């Protein structure tokens, strides 16, 4: 996400680090490169022009304090500018007091509306909301079946259209039934087209008029760049959308759509899709996204992901095991599973301040396969072996390697790393944490 833009901006700020002060000349030179970086990231050229001028106005004449460098000063100014560009504050998605709250998802064919409907349902259900999923796509074969399968994955009910072929009638009946059944929201997956046409828009207008949705959210493919911005403008002109959900953000190294939509259309980005998994939908926070773009991580989102993935009781139990020096390979296996729930290793590392600028992130895909290999090795162990690694002799190591499709050297390496990990945990549990706070690292 934003990989190419992040690299280019980091290069600009690095050049400014050696400057003694900010002046017209070095700011002009830096902003020329910022401008090119944004244009190459497929940001709308009018947006780029306004952004660069705003940053220049703020930067010229800025006093550089003794505690920071000119580069850091410009980073702060660019960060504030990016936050404003993407909406300033997050535009919260809130269900109104009316129940059920109909939520229309609109967009072109192939943008990911159906999957996004299920992801949004899961997000709301995690906040203890009862959600009904509704397919108003009567044209695409098996559209209802696809939504039903996704609904089962997230545990949401899917409305049965009972053979009806009228999208407007389906939506009206679905909202009415959702109200009788006590649902908080009815998420409506509307039909899409390969391109915008009057027939499709007319159908959407009739659905809007019939159900009076609390939210109309455009689902747009981030990888289409400025095309996504144009689509947002056209849908807003006809329907009056309330916000945008950008899908496939994890595959968009440029980020032009995310940086242009708010400024061009005046409509906020409310959610972003960051992967294929059913839980890969995040609330869009401009300040967090600006931090990611500038390679400064996103600790808050990382913490939220960890809170979702890790069970609090299990965490307390694990803490006791570490203190008693009884952390087993079975516990280790459990931690691997929890980490995988948080998403890809590359995404996790990207949220840690500093890692966005390091080589570790570039090698994350290789480390991802290493995690899979490690889990396969532990899975090939018996429960007795996981609970007591000391019984794993040469013969057992050979069997484990064969069962996991790895080598004996791989098994040896895992066991060696596991023993080292136990030693480190033991040191921390016995007062090593105090040493860590003083900066005396025991490893």
C-alpha positions in Angstrom: 0.0 0.0 0.0 1.5 3.3 -1.2 4.9 1.6 -1.4 6.3 3.6 -4.4 5.0 6.9 -3.0 6.5 6.2 0.4 9.9 5.4 -1.1 10.0 8.6 -3.2 8.9 10.9 -0.3 11.5 9.3 2.0 14.1 10.2 -0.6 13.0 13.8 -0.6 13.1 14.1 3.2 16.5 12.5 3.3 18.0 15.2 1.1 16.5 17.9 3.4 18.1 16.4 6.5 21.5 18.0 5.7 20.1 21.5 5.2 20.7 24.0 8.0 17.4 25.9 7.4 14.3 26.0 5.3 14.4 28.6 2.5 12.7 29.3 -0.8 15.4 27.4 -2.8 15.5 24.1 -0.9 11.8 24.1 -0.4 11.2 24.7 -4.1 13.6 21.8 -5.0 12.0 19.4 -2.5 8.4 20.3 -3.5 9.3 19.7 -7.2 10.2 16.1 -6.3 7.1 15.8 -4.1 4.9 17.0 -7.0 6.5 14.4 -9.3 6.0 11.6 -6.7 2.3 12.4 -6.3 1.7 12.6 -10.1 3.5 9.2 -10.5 1.3 7.9 -7.7 -1.7 8.8 -10.0 -3.0 11.5 -7.8 -5.3 14.0 -9.6 -3.2 16.8 -11.1 -5.4 19.5 -9.7 -5.2 18.0 -6.3 -1.4 17.8 -6.6 -1.2 21.5 -7.6 -3.2 22.7 -4.7 -1.5 20.3 -2.2 2.0 21.5 -3.3 1.1 25.1 -3.1 -0.4 24.7 0.4 2.7 22.9 1.6 5.0 25.6 0.1 3.0 28.4 1.8 3.3 26.6 5.2 7.0 25.7 4.8 8.5 29.0 3.6 9.5 31.1 6.6 8.9 28.3 9.1 11.3 28.4 12.0 13.3 25.3 12.4 13.7 24.5 16.1 17.0 23.2 17.6 15.4 19.8 18.4 14.4 19.0 14.8 15.9 19.1 11.3 14.5 20.9 8.3 13.6 17.4 6.9 11.6 16.6 10.0 9.9 20.0 9.8 8.8 19.4 6.2 7.6 15.8 7.2 5.3 17.4 9.8 4.0 19.9 7.2 3.5 17.3 4.5 1.8 15.0 7.1 -0.7 17.7 8.1 -1.3 18.4 4.4 -2.0 14.7 3.6 -4.4 14.4 6.6 -6.4 17.4 5.3 -6.3 16.1 1.8 -7.9 12.8 2.9 -10.6 14.5 5.0 -9.0 15.7 8.1 -10.8 13.5 10.6 -12.3 10.0 10.0 -15.9 10.0 8.8 -17.5 7.6 11.2 -20.0 5.1 9.9 -22.8 5.2 12.3 -26.2 3.5 12.2 -29.0 6.0 12.9 -31.8 5.5 15.5 -34.0 4.1 12.7 -34.2 0.2 12.6 -33.3 -1.4 10.4 -30.9 1.0 8.8 -30.8 0.2 5.1 -27.2 0.5 3.6 -26.9 0.5 -0.2 -23.6 -0.7 -1.7 -23.3 0.6 -5.3 -20.5 0.4 -7.9 -19.3 -1.1 -11.1 -19.1 -4.9 -11.8 -15.9 -6.5 -10.4 -15.2 -3.8 -7.8 -15.9 -6.3 -5.0 -19.4 -5.2 -3.8 -20.6 -8.7 -2.7 -17.5 -9.6 -0.7 -17.5 -6.1 0.8 -21.1 -6.5 1.9 -20.1 -9.6 3.9 -17.0 -7.8 5.3 -19.1 -4.8 6.4 -21.6 -7.2 8.0 -18.8 -8.8 10.0 -17.5 -5.4 11.1 -20.9 -4.4 12.4 -21.5 -7.8 14.0 -18.3 -7.4 15.9 -20.0 -4.3 17.5 -22.9 -6.5 18.5 -25.2 -5.4 15.7 -27.7 -7.7 14.0 -27.3 -7.6 10.3 -29.2 -8.9 7.3 -27.6 -9.3 3.9 -29.7 -8.6 0.8 -28.8 -9.4 -2.8 -30.6 -7.0 -5.3 -28.6 -8.4 -8.2 -31.0 -10.4 -10.3 -28.8 -10.3 -13.4 -25.6 -12.1 -12.4 -25.9 -15.9 -12.2 -25.6 -17.2 -8.7 -25.3 -13.7 -7.1 -27.6 -14.7 -4.3 -25.8 -18.0 -3.7 -22.4 -16.2 -3.5 -23.8 -13.8 -0.9 -25.4 -16.7 1.0 -22.0 -18.5 1.2 -20.3 -15.3 2.4 -23.1 -14.7 4.9 -22.5 -18.2 6.4 -18.8 -17.4 6.7 -19.5 -14.3 8.9 -22.6 -15.7 10.6 -25.0 -13.2 9.0 -28.5 -14.0 7.8 -29.2 -13.6 4.1 -32.6 -12.6 2.8 -34.3 -15.1 0.5 -35.9 -13.2 -2.5 -38.2 -16.2 -3.0 -37.7 -16.2 -6.7 -38.5 -12.5 -7.3 -36.8 -10.8 -10.2 -37.7 -7.2 -9.3 -34.8 -5.5 -7.5 -36.9 -2.8 -6.0 -39.5 -5.2 -4.6 -36.7 -7.4 -3.2 -35.2 -4.4 -1.3 -38.6 -3.2 0.0 -39.6 -6.7 1.2 -36.1 -7.3 2.7 -36.1 -4.1 4.7 -39.6 -4.8 5.9 -38.7 -8.3 7.0 -35.5 -7.1 8.7 -37.5 -4.6 10.7 -39.9 -7.3 11.9 -37.0 -9.6 12.8 -35.3 -6.9 14.9 -32.2 -6.3 12.7 -30.1 -3.2 13.2 -29.0 -3.0 9.6 -29.9 -4.4 6.1 -26.9 -4.3 3.8 -28.0 -4.3 0.2 -25.7 -5.6 -2.5 -26.9 -3.9 -5.7 -26.2 -5.0 -9.3 -23.2 -3.6 -11.2 -22.3 -3.1 -14.8 -19.0 -3.1 -16.7 -19.5 0.6 -17.1 -22.0 3.3 -16.0 -25.2 3.3 -18.0 -28.6 5.1 -17.6 -30.5 1.8 -17.1 -28.4 0.8 -14.1 -28.6 4.3 -12.6 -32.3 4.5 -13.0 -32.7 1.2 -11.1 -30.5 2.5 -8.3 -32.6 5.7 -8.1 -35.8 3.6 -7.8 -34.3 1.5 -5.0 -33.1 4.6 -3.2 -36.6 6.2 -3.5 -38.3 3.0 -2.3 -36.2 2.3 0.9 -34.7 5.7 1.8 -31.3 4.3 2.7 -29.4 5.7 5.7 -26.2 5.3 3.8 -25.3 4.9 0.1 -21.7 3.7 -0.1 -19.8 3.5 -3.4 -17.5 0.4 -3.6 -14.6 1.3 -5.9 -11.4 -0.6 -6.9 -8.4 1.4 -5.7 -6.2 -0.1 -8.3 -8.1 1.7 -11.1 -6.7 5.0 -9.8 -8.3 8.1 -11.3 -11.0 6.0 -12.9 -12.2 5.2 -9.4 -12.3 9.0 -8.7 -14.3 9.6 -11.9 -16.7 6.8 -11.1 -17.2 8.3 -7.6 -18.1 11.7 -9.1 -20.6 10.2 -11.5 -22.4 8.0 -8.9 -22.5 11.0 -6.6 -24.0 13.2 -9.3 -26.8 10.8 -9.9 -27.4 9.2 -6.4 -25.8 11.5 -3.9 -23.5 9.0 -2.2 -22.5 9.3 1.4 -19.1 7.8 1.2 -16.7 5.5 -0.5 -15.3 2.0 0.3 -11.9 1.5 -1.5 -11.2 -2.2 -2.2 -7.9 -3.8 -3.1 -5.8 -1.2 -1.3 -3.3 -3.9 -0.4 -2.5 -4.3 -4.1 -2.3 -0.6 -4.8 1.4 0.6 -4.5 0.5 4.1 -5.9 -2.6 5.2 -3.9 -3.8 7.9 -6.2 -7.5 7.2 -5.7 -7.2 7.4 -1.9 -5.4 10.8 -2.1 -7.8 12.3 -4.7 -11.4 11.2 -3.9 -12.1 13.5 -1.0 -10.7 16.6 -2.7 -12.3 15.9 -6.1 -15.8 14.7 -5.0 -16.1 16.1 -1.4 -17.1 12.6 -0.3 -15.2 10.8 2.5 -13.5 7.4 2.3 -15.2 5.4 5.1 -13.6 2.0 4.7 -10.7 0.3 2.9 -10.3 -3.3 1.8 -6.9 -4.6 2.6 -7.0 -8.2 1.6 -9.1 -11.1 0.4 -9.9 -12.5 3.9 -13.4 -11.8 5.3 -12.0 -9.7 8.1 -9.8 -7.6 5.8 -11.9 -4.4 6.0 -10.6 -1.4 8.0 -12.2 1.9 9.0 -10.4 4.7 7.1 -8.5 7.1 9.3 -6.8 10.0 7.4 -4.2 10.6 10.1 -3.3 6.9 10.3 -3.1 6.6 6.5 -0.8 9.8 6.3 1.4 8.2 8.9 1.7 5.0 6.8 2.4 6.9 3.6 5.3 8.7 5.3 6.7 5.4 6.6 5.9 6.2 10.2 3.8 3.2 10.9 0.3 2.9 12.3 0.4 1.6 15.9 -3.2 2.3 16.7 -4.5 0.0 13.9 -1.9 -2.6 14.9 -3.2 -2.5 18.5 -6.8 -2.8 17.3 -5.9 -5.8 15.1 -4.1 -7.4 18.1 -7.1 -6.9 20.4 -9.4 -8.5 17.8 -7.1 -11.5 17.2 -5.9 -12.2 20.7 -8.1 -13.6 23.4 -7.6 -11.7 26.7 -8.0 -14.8 28.9 -5.5 -16.8 26.7 -3.1 -13.9 26.9 -3.2 -13.9 30.8 -2.7 -17.7 30.8 0.3 -17.3 28.4 1.8 -14.6 30.7 1.6 -17.0 33.6 3.3 -19.8 31.6 6.1 -17.4 30.6 6.7 -16.4 34.2 6.8 -20.1 35.3 9.1 -21.0 32.4 6.6 -23.5 31.0 6.1 -22.0 27.5 5.7 -25.1 25.3 5.8 -25.7 21.5 2.0 -26.1 21.7 1.8 -22.5 23.1 4.2 -21.4 20.4 1.9 -23.0 17.8 -1.0 -21.1 19.2 0.8 -17.8 18.9 1.6 -18.5 15.3 -2.1 -19.0 14.6 -3.0 -15.7 16.4 -0.4 -13.8 14.4 -1.8 -15.1 11.1 -5.3 -13.9 12.2 -3.9 -10.3 12.2 -3.2 -10.4 8.5 0.0 -10.7 6.4 3.3 -10.2 8.0 4.1 -7.5 5.5 1.0 -5.5 6.7 1.9 -6.0 10.4 5.5 -4.9 9.9 4.3 -1.9 7.9 2.3 -0.6 10.9 5.4 -0.7 13.2 7.2 2.7 13.2 10.5 2.4 11.4 9.9 -0.9 9.7 8.4 0.8 6.7 11.8 2.2 6.0 13.7 -1.0 6.7 14.8 -3.9 4.6 12.7 -6.2 6.8 9.5 -5.1 5.1 11.0 -5.9 1.7 11.8 -9.4 2.8 8.4 -9.9 4.5 7.0 -12.2 1.8 9.9 -14.6 2.3 9.4 -14.5 6.1 5.7 -15.2 5.4 6.6 -18.6 3.8 8.9 -19.2 6.7 6.0 -18.9 9.1 4.1 -21.5 7.1 7.1 -23.8 7.2 7.5 -23.4 11.0 3.8 -24.2 11.6 4.0 -27.3 9.4 7.0 -28.6 11.5 5.1 -28.0 14.8 1.9 -29.6 13.4 4.0 -32.7 12.5 4.9 -33.2 16.1 2.9 -35.3 18.5 1.2 -33.5 21.5 3.7 -35.2 23.8 6.6 -33.7 21.8 5.0 -30.3 21.8 4.6 -30.3 25.5 8.2 -31.6 26.1 10.7 -30.7 23.4 13.5 -32.5 25.3 12.2 -35.9 24.1 12.7 -35.0 20.4 15.7 -37.1 19.6 17.3 -37.7 16.2 14.8 -40.4 15.1 11.9 -38.1 16.0 13.4 -35.2 14.2 13.7 -37.3 11.0 10.1 -38.3 11.3 8.9 -34.7 11.9 10.9 -33.5 8.9 9.4 -36.1 6.7 5.8 -35.3 7.9 6.2 -31.6 7.4 8.0 -31.7 4.0 11.1 -30.0 5.4 14.6 -31.1 6.3 16.1 -32.2 9.6 18.2 -29.0 9.5 14.9 -27.0 9.4 13.6 -28.9 12.5 17.0 -28.4 14.3 16.9 -24.7 13.5 13.3 -24.3 14.8 14.1 -26.2 18.1 17.3 -24.1 18.6 15.3 -20.8 18.1 12.6 -22.1 20.4 15.1 -22.8 23.2 16.7 -19.3 22.7 13.2 -17.8 22.9 12.5 -19.6 26.2 15.8 -18.3 27.6 14.9 -14.7 26.6 11.4 -15.1 28.1 12.9 -16.4 31.3 15.3 -13.4 31.6 12.4 -11.0 31.0 10.2 -12.7 33.6 13.0 -12.6 36.2 13.6 -8.9 36.1 15.0 -8.5 32.6 12.2 -6.1 31.9 13.9 -3.6 34.2 17.1 -4.0 32.3 15.2 -3.4 29.1 13.8 -0.2 30.4 17.3 1.0 31.2 18.4 0.0 27.7 20.5 -3.0 28.7 19.2 -5.5 26.2 19.6 -9.2 27.2 19.6 -10.4 23.6 
